Amino acid sequence: MSNAVLDDLEDAVLPLDDARAIARFFQVLADPTRVRMVKALADTEWCVSDLTQALGMDQPAVSHQLKYLREMGLVDWRKRGRHVYYSLADSHLHDILLSSIDHLECETAAV
């Protein structure tokens, strides 16, 4: 195989570190609770107590998932008094989620 062909093949394959970073990004959407949180946060800012109530979960479980999203850099947060408010920080995640929802609706309609 010529060097030019090998170079083209290497360009077509994503570097392993990049593939790992992308897989980690998609892990966010691999958990139904996080998907529900991301959808809620895509629409508006939520305080932890309201998000807890809306999801029907206990506060430590919600806080744990929010911490995961925060560590990934996908949510912004601010403290106001004793309440912490979260919003989606990554517009790409918002777009991917909405695109996934649209895809699901198209698949459901086709059946």
Buried (B, 14 or more C-beta within 10 A) or exposed (E): EEEEEEEEEEEEEEEEEEEEEEEEBEEBBEEEBBBBBBBBBBEEBBBBEEBBEEBEBEEEEBBEBBEBBBEBEBBBBEEEEEEBBBBBBBEEBBEBBEEEEEEEEEEEEEE
